[in-house]
Amino acid sequence: MPSSSILSQMPLCCGDPLVLRLAGPQDAEALVEFNTRLFDARFTGWTADLASGRHPTVQAGDFTVVVDTRSQKIVSSVCLISQTWLYGGIPFQVGRPELVATDPDYRRRGLVRKQFQAIHARSAAKGELMQVITGVDWIYRQFGYEMGVKMWGSRCVDSMHLTRLKGPGGCRVRPATSDDHAFIRNVYEQASCRELFAAARSSEEWDYEFSGRSKDNTRRRDWLIVEDAAGSRLGYVQYLPCIALSHMPMLRIYQVELKAGAGYLNVWPELLKGLWEKGKALVADGILACEELLGLELALERDHPLYHAIPKSHLREIKASPWYIRVPDMVALLRRIRPEMEKHLIGTVAEGYSGELKLNFFRGGIQLSFERGRISNIESWNPNEVWEGDARFPDASFMQLVCGWHRFDRMAESYADCWGTHEAAVLLDCLFPSYHGKVWLLA
Ligand SMILES: CC(C)(COP(=O)(O)OP(=O)(O)OC[C@H]1O[C@@H](n2cnc3c(N)ncnc32)[C@H](O)[C@@H]1OP(=O)(O)O)[C@@H](O)C(=O)NCCC(=O)NCCS
Protein backbone atom coordinates (compact mmCIF):
# COMPACT_ATOMS: atom_id res chain seq x y z
CA MET A 1 0.00 0.00 0.00
CA PRO A 2 1.49 3.43 -0.89
CA SER A 3 2.23 5.13 2.42
CA SER A 4 0.04 8.19 1.70
CA SER A 5 -3.14 6.18 1.12
CA ILE A 6 -3.21 4.68 4.61
CA LEU A 7 -4.38 7.96 6.12
CA SER A 8 -7.36 8.17 3.77
CA GLN A 9 -8.39 4.63 4.77
CA MET A 10 -8.71 5.38 8.45
CA PRO A 11 -10.32 4.04 10.53
CA LEU A 12 -8.63 0.94 9.19
CA CYS A 13 -9.49 -2.62 10.18
CA CYS A 14 -6.40 -4.50 11.43
CA GLY A 15 -8.21 -7.83 11.68
CA ASP A 16 -11.52 -8.04 13.52
CA PRO A 17 -12.03 -6.61 16.21
CA LEU A 18 -9.04 -4.23 15.93
CA VAL A 19 -9.29 -0.80 14.33
CA LEU A 20 -6.46 1.67 13.65
CA ARG A 21 -7.29 5.38 13.73
CA LEU A 22 -5.85 8.74 14.70
CA ALA A 23 -6.55 9.62 18.32
CA GLY A 24 -8.55 12.69 19.34
CA PRO A 25 -8.85 14.83 22.48
CA GLN A 26 -11.42 12.33 23.82
CA ASP A 27 -8.63 9.69 23.94
CA ALA A 28 -6.25 11.76 26.12
CA GLU A 29 -7.11 10.03 29.39
CA ALA A 30 -7.00 6.55 27.85
CA LEU A 31 -3.60 7.32 26.26
CA VAL A 32 -2.22 8.33 29.66
CA GLU A 33 -3.58 5.15 31.24
CA PHE A 34 -2.22 3.00 28.38
CA ASN A 35 1.32 4.44 28.39
CA THR A 36 1.51 4.39 32.20
CA ARG A 37 0.51 0.73 32.19
CA LEU A 38 2.74 -0.28 29.26
CA PHE A 39 5.80 1.67 30.45
CA ASP A 40 5.61 3.08 33.99
CA ALA A 41 4.67 6.18 35.98
CA ARG A 42 7.56 8.13 34.41
CA PHE A 43 5.46 8.28 31.24
CA THR A 44 2.26 9.60 32.86
CA GLY A 45 3.00 13.33 32.87
CA TRP A 46 4.79 13.20 29.53
CA THR A 47 1.87 11.50 27.77
CA ALA A 48 -0.61 13.84 29.46
CA ASP A 49 1.27 16.91 28.22
CA LEU A 50 1.57 15.53 24.67
CA ALA A 51 -2.10 14.56 24.43
CA SER A 52 -3.46 17.66 26.16
CA GLY A 53 -2.89 20.19 23.39
CA ARG A 54 -0.44 22.14 25.62
CA HIS A 55 2.56 20.97 23.59
CA PRO A 56 3.63 23.41 20.85
CA THR A 57 3.77 20.79 18.06
CA VAL A 58 1.81 17.78 19.34
CA GLN A 59 -1.83 17.18 20.10
CA ALA A 60 -3.92 14.07 20.61
CA GLY A 61 -4.35 13.75 16.80
CA ASP A 62 -0.60 13.09 16.52
CA PHE A 63 -1.09 9.73 18.23
CA THR A 64 -2.20 6.69 16.28
CA VAL A 65 -4.16 4.15 18.29
CA VAL A 66 -5.35 0.63 17.67
CA VAL A 67 -8.57 -0.01 19.58
CA ASP A 68 -10.17 -3.34 20.44
CA THR A 69 -13.77 -2.59 19.49
CA ARG A 70 -15.10 -5.19 21.92
CA SER A 71 -13.71 -3.40 24.99
CA GLN A 72 -13.13 0.02 23.33
CA LYS A 73 -9.65 -0.14 24.90
CA ILE A 74 -6.46 1.15 23.29
CA VAL A 75 -4.21 -1.86 22.69
CA SER A 76 -1.40 -0.22 20.73
CA SER A 77 -0.24 3.33 20.09
CA VAL A 78 2.50 5.51 18.57
CA CYS A 79 3.02 9.28 18.81
CA LEU A 80 4.71 11.67 16.35
CA ILE A 81 6.58 14.65 17.80
CA SER A 82 7.28 17.15 15.02
CA GLN A 83 10.24 19.47 15.28
CA THR A 84 12.76 21.56 13.39
CA TRP A 85 16.41 20.61 13.07
CA LEU A 86 19.27 22.57 11.58
CA TYR A 87 22.01 21.25 9.33
CA GLY A 88 24.80 23.83 9.43
CA GLY A 89 22.08 26.36 10.22
CA ILE A 90 19.73 25.21 7.40
CA PRO A 91 16.33 24.33 8.91
CA PHE A 92 14.49 21.16 7.97
CA GLN A 93 11.51 19.38 9.47
CA VAL A 94 11.90 16.18 11.46
CA GLY A 95 9.37 13.76 12.93
CA ARG A 96 10.14 11.82 16.09
CA PRO A 97 8.00 8.71 16.66
CA GLU A 98 7.75 8.05 20.39
CA LEU A 99 5.71 6.21 23.00
CA VAL A 100 5.65 3.10 20.78
CA ALA A 101 3.86 0.28 22.57
CA THR A 102 1.50 -2.66 22.14
CA ASP A 103 -0.34 -4.42 24.93
CA PRO A 104 1.38 -7.81 25.54
CA ASP A 105 -1.83 -9.67 24.58
CA TYR A 106 -1.80 -8.07 21.12
CA ARG A 107 1.89 -8.20 20.19
CA ARG A 108 3.34 -9.72 17.00
CA ARG A 109 0.18 -9.00 15.01
CA GLY A 110 1.74 -6.21 12.93
CA LEU A 111 0.06 -3.39 14.88
CA VAL A 112 3.21 -1.29 15.30
CA ARG A 113 4.29 -1.98 11.73
CA LYS A 114 0.93 -0.69 10.50
CA GLN A 115 1.06 2.38 12.72
CA PHE A 116 4.54 3.22 11.47
CA GLN A 117 3.11 3.29 7.95
CA ALA A 118 0.52 5.78 9.20
CA ILE A 119 3.04 7.82 11.21
CA HIS A 120 5.40 7.96 8.21
CA ALA A 121 2.54 9.09 5.97
CA ARG A 122 1.58 11.77 8.47
CA SER A 123 5.19 12.86 8.81
CA ALA A 124 5.51 13.10 5.00
CA ALA A 125 2.29 15.13 4.83
CA LYS A 126 3.86 17.58 7.29
CA GLY A 127 6.88 17.99 4.99
CA GLU A 128 9.27 16.18 7.35
CA LEU A 129 12.44 15.07 5.57
CA MET A 130 13.66 12.78 8.35
CA GLN A 131 12.34 10.61 11.16
CA VAL A 132 14.41 9.92 14.26
CA ILE A 133 13.83 7.49 17.10
CA THR A 134 15.63 6.06 20.10
CA GLY A 135 14.53 3.02 21.96
CA VAL A 136 14.77 -0.70 21.69
CA ASP A 137 17.65 -2.15 19.71
CA TRP A 138 17.15 -3.20 16.10
CA ILE A 139 13.29 -3.13 15.84
CA TYR A 140 13.07 0.09 13.83
CA ARG A 141 15.57 -1.09 11.23
CA GLN A 142 12.66 -3.14 9.88
CA PHE A 143 10.84 0.09 9.09
CA GLY A 144 13.72 1.68 7.12
CA TYR A 145 15.74 3.21 9.98
CA GLU A 146 19.54 3.21 10.15
CA MET A 147 21.88 4.31 12.93
CA GLY A 148 22.76 7.96 12.64
CA VAL A 149 23.45 10.92 14.89
CA LYS A 150 24.57 9.96 18.39
CA MET A 151 22.39 10.87 21.32
CA TRP A 152 25.00 12.04 23.77
CA GLY A 153 28.27 10.95 25.25
CA SER A 154 27.71 10.42 28.95
CA ARG A 155 30.63 10.65 31.30
CA CYS A 156 30.12 10.25 35.02
CA VAL A 157 32.03 12.12 37.68
CA ASP A 158 31.79 10.02 40.83
CA SER A 159 31.31 11.62 44.26
CA MET A 160 34.86 10.78 45.42
CA HIS A 161 36.20 13.27 42.86
CA LEU A 162 33.53 15.87 43.54
CA THR A 163 34.07 16.03 47.31
CA ARG A 164 37.75 16.90 46.79
CA LEU A 165 37.28 19.74 44.32
CA LYS A 166 38.79 23.12 45.05
CA GLY A 167 38.75 26.11 42.75
CA PRO A 168 40.11 29.63 42.67
CA GLY A 169 36.70 31.07 43.63
CA GLY A 170 35.97 32.54 40.23
CA CYS A 171 32.50 31.20 39.49
CA ARG A 172 29.29 29.82 40.99
CA VAL A 173 25.91 28.50 39.86
CA ARG A 174 22.46 29.78 40.78
CA PRO A 175 18.91 28.92 39.63
CA ALA A 176 17.85 30.70 36.44
CA THR A 177 14.91 33.11 36.62
CA SER A 178 12.67 34.32 33.82
CA ASP A 179 15.04 37.29 33.44
CA ASP A 180 17.69 34.80 32.27
CA HIS A 181 15.60 33.17 29.55
CA ALA A 182 16.69 35.51 26.75
CA PHE A 183 20.33 34.98 27.77
CA ILE A 184 19.98 31.18 27.74
CA ARG A 185 18.25 31.26 24.36
CA ASN A 186 20.95 33.49 22.94
CA VAL A 187 23.84 31.33 24.20
CA TYR A 188 22.12 28.14 22.95
CA GLU A 189 21.47 29.62 19.52
CA GLN A 190 25.05 30.81 19.14
CA ALA A 191 26.35 27.38 20.16
CA SER A 192 23.96 25.49 17.86
CA CYS A 193 25.12 27.55 14.84
CA ARG A 194 28.54 25.95 15.27
CA GLU A 195 27.13 22.40 15.18
CA LEU A 196 26.56 20.34 12.05
CA PHE A 197 23.22 19.09 13.43
CA ALA A 198 21.18 20.95 16.03
CA ALA A 199 17.54 21.43 16.95
CA ALA A 200 15.89 24.82 16.61
CA ARG A 201 13.28 26.16 19.05
CA SER A 202 10.50 28.58 18.11
CA SER A 203 9.41 31.14 20.72
CA GLU A 204 6.48 28.88 21.69
CA GLU A 205 8.86 25.93 22.05
CA TRP A 206 11.21 27.95 24.25
CA ASP A 207 8.26 28.95 26.45
CA TYR A 208 7.28 25.30 26.65
CA GLU A 209 10.85 24.30 27.59
CA PHE A 210 11.04 26.93 30.33
CA SER A 211 7.62 26.59 31.89
CA GLY A 212 5.17 24.61 29.75
CA ARG A 213 5.63 21.06 30.99
CA SER A 214 3.80 19.67 33.99
CA LYS A 215 5.79 19.14 37.19
CA ASP A 216 5.58 15.35 36.84
CA ASN A 217 6.69 15.30 33.17
CA THR A 218 10.05 13.50 33.19
CA ARG A 219 11.02 15.41 30.02
CA ARG A 220 10.98 18.67 31.98
CA ARG A 221 14.40 20.26 32.50
CA ASP A 222 15.56 22.96 34.92
CA TRP A 223 18.15 25.62 34.33
CA LEU A 224 21.05 27.13 36.25
CA ILE A 225 23.11 30.20 35.49
CA VAL A 226 26.90 30.06 35.74
CA GLU A 227 28.21 33.44 36.85
CA ASP A 228 31.53 34.94 37.86
CA ALA A 229 32.39 36.33 41.29
CA ALA A 230 30.99 39.74 40.29
CA GLY A 231 27.65 38.21 39.24
CA SER A 232 28.17 38.46 35.46
CA ARG A 233 26.60 35.61 33.52
CA LEU A 234 29.11 33.25 31.93
CA GLY A 235 26.72 30.58 30.69
CA TYR A 236 24.01 28.15 31.67
CA VAL A 237 23.42 24.53 32.71
CA GLN A 238 20.36 22.42 31.90
CA TYR A 239 19.68 19.48 34.24
CA LEU A 240 17.08 16.80 34.85
CA PRO A 241 15.16 17.49 38.08
CA CYS A 242 14.53 13.81 38.77
CA ILE A 243 16.56 10.59 38.88
CA ALA A 244 16.88 9.11 35.37
CA LEU A 245 18.06 5.64 36.40
CA SER A 246 17.22 4.33 39.88
CA HIS A 247 20.19 1.92 39.81
CA MET A 248 22.54 4.86 39.10
CA PRO A 249 21.33 7.83 41.21
CA MET A 250 23.17 10.81 39.74
CA LEU A 251 22.30 14.37 38.84
CA ARG A 252 22.01 14.23 35.05
CA ILE A 253 23.28 17.31 33.22
CA TYR A 254 22.05 17.68 29.65
CA GLN A 255 23.62 20.96 28.62
CA VAL A 256 26.50 23.13 29.75
CA GLU A 257 27.09 26.13 27.54
CA LEU A 258 29.41 29.05 28.24
CA LYS A 259 29.14 32.22 26.21
CA ALA A 260 31.94 33.11 23.78
CA GLY A 261 35.00 34.34 25.63
CA ALA A 262 34.43 32.25 28.79
CA GLY A 263 36.72 29.22 28.89
CA TYR A 264 36.03 25.90 30.58
CA LEU A 265 39.54 25.37 31.93
CA ASN A 266 39.25 28.03 34.64
CA VAL A 267 35.65 27.29 35.41
CA TRP A 268 35.35 23.50 35.59
CA PRO A 269 36.30 22.80 39.26
CA GLU A 270 33.84 25.28 40.70
CA LEU A 271 31.22 24.48 38.13
CA LEU A 272 31.30 20.80 39.11
CA LYS A 273 31.44 21.74 42.80
CA GLY A 274 28.39 23.97 42.34
CA LEU A 275 26.51 21.21 40.50
CA TRP A 276 27.39 18.69 43.16
CA GLU A 277 26.09 21.03 45.91
CA LYS A 278 22.96 21.57 43.83
CA GLY A 279 22.46 17.82 43.45
CA LYS A 280 22.77 17.24 47.18
CA ALA A 281 20.30 20.08 47.88
CA LEU A 282 17.82 18.49 45.42
CA VAL A 283 18.12 15.21 47.34
CA ALA A 284 17.60 16.98 50.67
CA ASP A 285 14.49 18.68 49.25
CA GLY A 286 13.12 15.33 48.02
CA ILE A 287 13.25 16.46 44.36
CA LEU A 288 15.85 13.81 43.49
CA ALA A 289 14.32 10.70 44.99
CA CYS A 290 17.30 8.69 46.21
CA GLU A 291 19.04 7.95 49.48
CA GLU A 292 22.50 8.86 48.32
CA LEU A 293 23.63 10.71 45.22
CA LEU A 294 26.55 8.90 43.59
CA GLY A 295 27.79 11.76 41.42
CA LEU A 296 27.11 13.76 38.27
CA GLU A 297 26.22 12.28 34.91
CA LEU A 298 27.31 14.63 32.14
CA ALA A 299 25.11 13.75 29.17
CA LEU A 300 26.76 16.23 26.84
CA GLU A 301 28.00 16.29 23.26
CA ARG A 302 30.62 13.59 22.75
CA ASP A 303 33.32 16.20 22.14
CA HIS A 304 32.04 18.78 24.63
CA PRO A 305 34.81 21.18 25.77
CA LEU A 306 34.08 20.38 29.41
CA TYR A 307 35.35 16.83 28.76
CA HIS A 308 38.66 18.31 27.63
CA ALA A 309 38.93 20.62 30.64
CA ILE A 310 38.21 17.96 33.31
CA PRO A 311 41.12 15.57 33.97
CA LYS A 312 40.51 12.20 32.30
CA SER A 313 41.05 10.43 35.64
CA HIS A 314 37.83 12.09 36.92
CA LEU A 315 35.65 10.86 34.04
CA ARG A 316 34.02 7.47 33.68
CA GLU A 317 32.67 6.92 30.19
CA ILE A 318 29.28 5.38 29.41
CA LYS A 319 28.67 3.97 25.94
CA ALA A 320 26.78 6.41 23.75
CA SER A 321 23.75 5.12 21.95
CA PRO A 322 22.67 6.51 18.60
CA TRP A 323 19.42 7.66 17.15
CA TYR A 324 17.88 5.49 14.50
CA ILE A 325 17.24 7.67 11.49
CA ARG A 326 15.06 7.30 8.41
CA VAL A 327 15.27 9.49 5.34
CA PRO A 328 12.44 8.52 2.98
CA ASP A 329 13.63 10.80 0.17
CA MET A 330 17.40 11.28 0.22
CA VAL A 331 17.30 13.49 -2.89
CA ALA A 332 14.98 15.93 -1.10
CA LEU A 333 17.24 16.02 1.98
CA LEU A 334 20.43 16.54 -0.05
CA ARG A 335 18.75 19.30 -2.06
CA ARG A 336 17.79 21.03 1.18
CA ILE A 337 21.30 20.88 2.66
CA ARG A 338 23.10 21.52 -0.66
CA PRO A 339 24.48 25.01 0.34
CA GLU A 340 26.11 23.51 3.42
CA MET A 341 27.55 20.59 1.42
CA GLU A 342 29.11 23.12 -0.96
CA LYS A 343 30.59 25.01 2.02
CA HIS A 344 32.15 21.78 3.28
CA LEU A 345 34.23 21.51 0.11
CA ILE A 346 35.92 24.87 0.75
CA GLY A 347 39.40 24.43 2.18
CA THR A 348 39.50 20.72 1.30
CA VAL A 349 41.20 18.90 -1.58
CA ALA A 350 37.78 18.88 -3.29
CA GLU A 351 37.50 22.68 -3.36
CA GLY A 352 36.36 23.82 -6.82
CA TYR A 353 35.55 20.21 -7.83
CA SER A 354 33.87 19.52 -11.20
CA GLY A 355 32.49 16.14 -12.18
CA GLU A 356 29.72 13.62 -11.58
CA LEU A 357 29.12 11.40 -8.55
CA LYS A 358 26.81 8.42 -8.97
CA LEU A 359 25.75 6.71 -5.75
CA ASN A 360 24.33 3.21 -6.12
CA PHE A 361 21.96 2.12 -3.32
CA PHE A 362 21.13 -1.11 -5.24
CA ARG A 363 17.37 -0.48 -5.22
CA GLY A 364 17.93 3.04 -6.52
CA GLY A 365 20.54 5.72 -6.49
CA ILE A 366 21.42 9.38 -6.68
CA GLN A 367 23.47 11.38 -9.15
CA LEU A 368 25.18 14.62 -8.13
CA SER A 369 26.75 17.02 -10.64
CA PHE A 370 29.50 19.42 -9.59
CA GLU A 371 30.66 22.53 -11.44
CA ARG A 372 33.69 24.34 -9.98
CA GLY A 373 32.69 23.51 -6.40
CA ARG A 374 28.95 24.17 -6.85
CA ILE A 375 26.49 21.29 -6.82
CA SER A 376 24.55 22.05 -9.98
CA ASN A 377 22.18 19.07 -9.83
CA ILE A 378 20.99 16.34 -7.46
CA GLU A 379 18.58 13.80 -8.88
CA SER A 380 17.46 10.18 -8.63
CA TRP A 381 19.40 7.70 -10.69
CA ASN A 382 18.42 4.09 -11.32
CA PRO A 383 21.38 1.75 -11.70
CA ASN A 384 20.80 -1.16 -14.06
CA GLU A 385 23.53 -3.31 -12.55
CA VAL A 386 24.72 -3.80 -8.97
CA TRP A 387 28.28 -2.81 -9.95
CA GLU A 388 27.36 0.52 -11.56
CA GLY A 389 28.19 3.93 -10.09
CA ASP A 390 31.13 5.61 -8.35
CA ALA A 391 30.19 4.38 -4.89
CA ARG A 392 27.84 1.71 -3.55
CA PHE A 393 26.00 1.55 -0.23
CA PRO A 394 23.88 -1.38 1.03
CA ASP A 395 20.45 -0.75 2.54
CA ALA A 396 20.26 2.62 4.30
CA SER A 397 23.98 2.72 5.22
CA PHE A 398 24.58 5.96 3.26
CA MET A 399 22.82 7.67 6.23
CA GLN A 400 25.86 6.91 8.38
CA LEU A 401 28.00 9.06 6.11
CA VAL A 402 25.47 11.90 5.88
CA CYS A 403 25.18 11.99 9.69
CA GLY A 404 28.95 12.12 10.12
CA TRP A 405 28.84 8.84 12.04
CA HIS A 406 31.52 7.09 9.97
CA ARG A 407 34.09 8.03 7.32
CA PHE A 408 33.95 6.28 3.97
CA ASP A 409 36.94 3.98 4.63
CA ARG A 410 35.39 2.76 7.86
CA MET A 411 32.15 1.97 6.04
CA ALA A 412 33.95 0.13 3.24
CA GLU A 413 35.74 -1.88 5.91
CA SER A 414 32.50 -2.71 7.76
CA TYR A 415 30.40 -3.59 4.72
CA ALA A 416 31.88 -5.80 2.02
CA ASP A 417 29.22 -4.45 -0.35
CA CYS A 418 30.15 -0.82 0.30
CA TRP A 419 32.67 0.28 -2.27
CA GLY A 420 33.85 3.46 -4.00
CA THR A 421 36.47 4.79 -6.36
CA HIS A 422 39.28 6.70 -4.68
CA GLU A 423 37.91 9.98 -6.02
CA ALA A 424 34.36 9.25 -4.81
CA ALA A 425 35.64 8.28 -1.36
CA VAL A 426 37.63 11.51 -0.97
CA LEU A 427 34.76 13.64 -2.28
CA LEU A 428 32.19 12.00 0.02
CA ASP A 429 34.35 12.52 3.10
CA CYS A 430 34.74 16.20 2.17
CA LEU A 431 31.00 16.64 1.58
CA PHE A 432 29.97 14.98 4.85
CA PRO A 433 32.34 15.79 7.73
CA SER A 434 32.39 13.90 11.03
CA TYR A 435 29.89 14.95 13.64
CA HIS A 436 30.42 14.41 17.37
CA GLY A 437 27.70 16.62 18.78
CA LYS A 438 24.23 15.81 20.04
CA VAL A 439 20.82 17.15 19.19
CA TRP A 440 18.48 18.53 21.85
CA LEU A 441 15.31 16.78 20.76
CA LEU A 442 11.90 18.26 21.34
CA ALA A 443 10.03 15.87 23.62
C1 LIG B 1 8.38 -3.53 20.55
C2 LIG B 1 6.85 -3.50 20.43
C3 LIG B 1 6.43 -2.04 20.37
C4 LIG B 1 6.43 -4.23 19.14
O1 LIG B 1 5.03 -4.08 18.98
P1 LIG B 1 4.20 -5.14 18.07
O2 LIG B 1 2.85 -4.57 17.85
O3 LIG B 1 4.29 -6.48 18.66
O4 LIG B 1 5.03 -5.08 16.74
P2 LIG B 1 4.61 -5.68 15.33
O5 LIG B 1 3.73 -6.89 15.54
O6 LIG B 1 4.06 -4.61 14.48
O7 LIG B 1 6.00 -6.16 14.82
C5 LIG B 1 6.68 -5.55 13.75
C6 LIG B 1 7.81 -6.45 13.38
O8 LIG B 1 8.71 -6.52 14.49
C7 LIG B 1 8.90 -7.89 14.87
N1 LIG B 1 8.99 -7.90 16.33
C8 LIG B 1 8.08 -7.42 17.21
N2 LIG B 1 8.53 -7.59 18.46
C9 LIG B 1 9.74 -8.19 18.35
C10 LIG B 1 10.71 -8.63 19.29
N3 LIG B 1 10.52 -8.50 20.60
N4 LIG B 1 11.84 -9.19 18.82
C11 LIG B 1 12.05 -9.34 17.49
N5 LIG B 1 11.17 -8.94 16.56
C12 LIG B 1 10.03 -8.38 16.98
C13 LIG B 1 7.67 -8.59 14.41
O9 LIG B 1 7.90 -9.95 14.19
C14 LIG B 1 7.36 -7.86 13.12
O10 LIG B 1 8.14 -8.35 12.05
P3 LIG B 1 7.45 -9.20 10.86
O11 LIG B 1 6.41 -8.27 10.30
O12 LIG B 1 8.57 -9.48 9.94
O13 LIG B 1 6.86 -10.39 11.52
C15 LIG B 1 6.18 -4.21 21.62
O14 LIG B 1 6.81 -5.44 21.84
C16 LIG B 1 6.17 -3.42 22.93
O15 LIG B 1 5.22 -2.68 23.21
N6 LIG B 1 7.21 -3.58 23.75
C17 LIG B 1 7.28 -2.90 25.05
C18 LIG B 1 7.41 -1.41 24.91
C19 LIG B 1 8.64 -1.00 24.12
O16 LIG B 1 9.72 -1.54 24.32
N7 LIG B 1 8.47 -0.01 23.23
C20 LIG B 1 9.53 0.54 22.44
C21 LIG B 1 10.17 1.64 23.21
S1 LIG B 1 10.74 2.91 22.17
The ligand as a MOL file (V3000), in Angstrom:
LIG
                    3D

  0  0  0     0  0            999 V3000
M  V30 BEGIN CTAB
M  V30 COUNTS 48 50 0 0 0
M  V30 BEGIN ATOM
M  V30 1 C 8.3780 -3.5330 20.5480 0
M  V30 2 C 6.8480 -3.5010 20.4290 0
M  V30 3 C 6.4340 -2.0350 20.3740 0
M  V30 4 C 6.4330 -4.2320 19.1390 0
M  V30 5 O 5.0330 -4.0830 18.9790 0
M  V30 6 P 4.1980 -5.1390 18.0720 0
M  V30 7 O 2.8480 -4.5650 17.8540 0
M  V30 8 O 4.2940 -6.4760 18.6600 0
M  V30 9 O 5.0310 -5.0760 16.7420 0
M  V30 10 P 4.6070 -5.6850 15.3290 0
M  V30 11 O 3.7340 -6.8920 15.5360 0
M  V30 12 O 4.0630 -4.6140 14.4770 0
M  V30 13 O 5.9950 -6.1560 14.8170 0
M  V30 14 C 6.6770 -5.5460 13.7550 0
M  V30 15 C 7.8120 -6.4470 13.3820 0
M  V30 16 O 8.7120 -6.5200 14.4930 0
M  V30 17 C 8.8980 -7.8870 14.8670 0
M  V30 18 N 8.9880 -7.8960 16.3290 0
M  V30 19 C 8.0830 -7.4190 17.2060 0
M  V30 20 N 8.5320 -7.5930 18.4620 0
M  V30 21 C 9.7450 -8.1850 18.3530 0
M  V30 22 C 10.7150 -8.6310 19.2870 0
M  V30 23 N 10.5190 -8.4970 20.5960 0
M  V30 24 N 11.8430 -9.1920 18.8180 0
M  V30 25 C 12.0490 -9.3390 17.4950 0
M  V30 26 N 11.1680 -8.9400 16.5560 0
M  V30 27 C 10.0250 -8.3800 16.9760 0
M  V30 28 C 7.6690 -8.5890 14.4080 0
M  V30 29 O 7.8980 -9.9500 14.1890 0
M  V30 30 C 7.3550 -7.8600 13.1180 0
M  V30 31 O 8.1390 -8.3540 12.0520 0
M  V30 32 P 7.4490 -9.2000 10.8570 0
M  V30 33 O 6.4120 -8.2700 10.3010 0
M  V30 34 O 8.5700 -9.4800 9.9420 0
M  V30 35 O 6.8630 -10.3880 11.5210 0
M  V30 36 C 6.1800 -4.2060 21.6210 0
M  V30 37 O 6.8140 -5.4420 21.8370 0
M  V30 38 C 6.1660 -3.4200 22.9280 0
M  V30 39 O 5.2170 -2.6830 23.2080 0
M  V30 40 N 7.2120 -3.5800 23.7540 0
M  V30 41 C 7.2780 -2.9010 25.0550 0
M  V30 42 C 7.4070 -1.4060 24.9060 0
M  V30 43 C 8.6390 -1.0020 24.1160 0
M  V30 44 O 9.7180 -1.5350 24.3180 0
M  V30 45 N 8.4700 -0.0150 23.2250 0
M  V30 46 C 9.5270 0.5390 22.4390 0
M  V30 47 C 10.1720 1.6350 23.2100 0
M  V30 48 S 10.7430 2.9080 22.1660 0
M  V30 END ATOM
M  V30 BEGIN BOND
M  V30 1 1 1 2
M  V30 2 1 2 3
M  V30 3 1 2 4
M  V30 4 1 2 36
M  V30 5 1 4 5
M  V30 6 1 5 6
M  V30 7 2 6 7
M  V30 8 1 6 8
M  V30 9 1 6 9
M  V30 10 1 9 10
M  V30 11 2 10 11
M  V30 12 1 10 12
M  V30 13 1 10 13
M  V30 14 1 13 14
M  V30 15 1 14 15
M  V30 16 1 15 16
M  V30 17 1 15 30
M  V30 18 1 16 17
M  V30 19 1 17 18
M  V30 20 1 17 28
M  V30 21 1 18 19
M  V30 22 1 18 27
M  V30 23 2 19 20
M  V30 24 1 20 21
M  V30 25 1 21 22
M  V30 26 2 21 27
M  V30 27 1 22 23
M  V30 28 2 22 24
M  V30 29 1 24 25
M  V30 30 2 25 26
M  V30 31 1 26 27
M  V30 32 1 28 29
M  V30 33 1 28 30
M  V30 34 1 30 31
M  V30 35 1 31 32
M  V30 36 2 32 33
M  V30 37 1 32 34
M  V30 38 1 32 35
M  V30 39 1 36 37
M  V30 40 1 36 38
M  V30 41 2 38 39
M  V30 42 1 38 40
M  V30 43 1 40 41
M  V30 44 1 41 42
M  V30 45 1 42 43
M  V30 46 2 43 44
M  V30 47 1 43 45
M  V30 48 1 45 46
M  V30 49 1 46 47
M  V30 50 1 47 48
M  V30 END BOND
M  V30 END CTAB
M  END
